[in-house]
Amino acid sequence: MAVVKTSACPHCRRAEAALREAGIAFVEIDASDADGVVRDAATAVSGMRTVPQVFVGGACVGGADETIAAIESGELKRRVQRASADAQDATPPTLAAAAAAAAAAAGDGAFDAAEGVAAASGSGFGADAAYAILDDAAERMSRDLLPGDRWTFGGWRCPLKLERRVVAGADVARWIARDERTRRAFADEGDEGDAKNDDAGTIATIASRMCEFGLLASADGSRALDERVVRDEDGAGSIPFRLADHAAAPSAFPDAKPLAALNARRRFRGPPRDARAVAADLRERILRLHDEFLSDDGAFVDYEGMRSSDAFREYRRAAEALQTVSLNALTNEEKTAFFVNLYNALVVHVTVAAGPPRSGVPGFFDRLSYFDRHAYDVGGAAYTCDDIEHGCLRGNRPGAASLGALLGKPSVSRGPFRDSADPRRANAIVPPDPRVHFALVCGAKSCPPIRLYDARNLDAQLAAAAAAFVESETRVAFAEGGGGVVVTTSKIVGSWYKWDFGGDDKERVAALAAYAGEETPLGRELARAAKTPGLAVAVDDYDWDLNGKA
């Protein structure tokens, strides 16, 4: 069966939740394409102008209310079984063709017509339907089974090996045996084995399908969750397995880094996408998050509300597409906009998922690793916030906490991309634009407000961000009688990254004057200060308190 839906549709979610609860597999068909091709095709078949539209054997069941009523009466399951027995297509041919065409136009492989047809033909269901069921099972399993760290035998050269965030294979098997929803779905669709019987073969079959989709894996890759593990013979059930949800789960200080990137909780299942298209999609999703959860001035974020929102869940899924993008064809302007937006999105993602750095004295040590603890997978390489800021946007320069920077000689230290063979070095932007400091938002109150950036308008956008930041963070005080001047500014300019803005205070203040605009009163004061003997630069304390509610 198939469900025609659109993003953030509450009735669509209600229908799909009911189907999953009933253990009925289905294929999703997204009707959100800008041209309305999919919706028009669905309307032509069903006569309905709203979504969801639920199809079984090529015929429309109705919307959410009709679907739920059919589930409760048992009629829907009977229709699904008849359609499967008669090898009927789940999706009407015209609708399947429209969905495939829309996906091809978008370049994201969101729907495969062949899989849609397979979803209700023969004795099994298509990969999309199977994945949807097992994805849901893996997420619920990750909440029920608490992972831990275990020492295992790593071979004679390394007898002891620490496996992090693992669960016992026998615990996975027992969870599947108790999960009637997943077993019933596979039994109703006629998958391998008979899931109505709680035998070891059926449990192993379901687990092996989870391994195929990358939802579950043996920690050391030595064996699958086979019948011997399920039966726990000879202690085989204690073999450690790792759920993808646990591997990519965020960590709070002082825990070790997660084993996988935040956006690698699920393998991206579509074809590789153009980085520009992915960036544009993520920009739009970030914009929707901003509209819903940022204050009017863009300075306050309701992270608590964002955590449980559908918009954030959709953003997390969309970020998985970053796993296959290539940045090789992007210009420096496109890379700058891409990485600025990505940094800001990653900070929001980490803050929502793991919480902000601690306050007080523990917060100092927390912040030292906070921006290097979590990463996004971009084109197969991991990028933390520090990697994005210092490696990409600052041309692979050392960060403010590096030994060289602390000693006042930043050239002594190296940037984060130290290995000459590191593929990320190709994305170091040279020469860097120091104005990116005014675009990066670390989640603290002293950070600039959140904005979105695109390559076509990048110079104007960075100029506006710089002018706004200097206006809000800079003060000029001339001494009476011409005895000098003190320019007070943010630590970003006056301390941490002062070398990005000039070789001495005079050059830095002149840069601030240019950012403010020498036609403005503040710009004129700064330009005059840069030429005044006795110039001194002072820095304000940095307010690390969260710029919102978590």
FENVENTA-V994639 format. One record per helix or strand. SS is the DSSP state (a for helix, b for strand). FROM is the first residue (numbers start at 1). TO is the last residue. Records with the same first field share a line. If there is no record, write none. Layout:
SS = FROM-TO + FROM-TO
This chain:
b = 2-5 + 27-30 + 53-56 + 59-62 + 148-153 + 160-168 + 216-218 + 240-243 + 294-294 + 301-302 + 375-378 + 381-384 + 444-444 + 475-478 + 485-489 + 535-539 + 546-546 + 548-549
a = 10-21 + 37-46 + 64-73 + 75-85 + 93-106 + 113-118 + 127-144 + 169-178 + 180-188 + 200-212 + 227-231 + 233-238 + 244-247 + 262-264 + 275-293 + 303-307 + 310-324 + 332-354 + 360-370 + 385-393 + 403-406 + 410-412 + 423-427 + 434-438 + 455-473 + 491-496 + 498-501 + 505-516 + 521-530
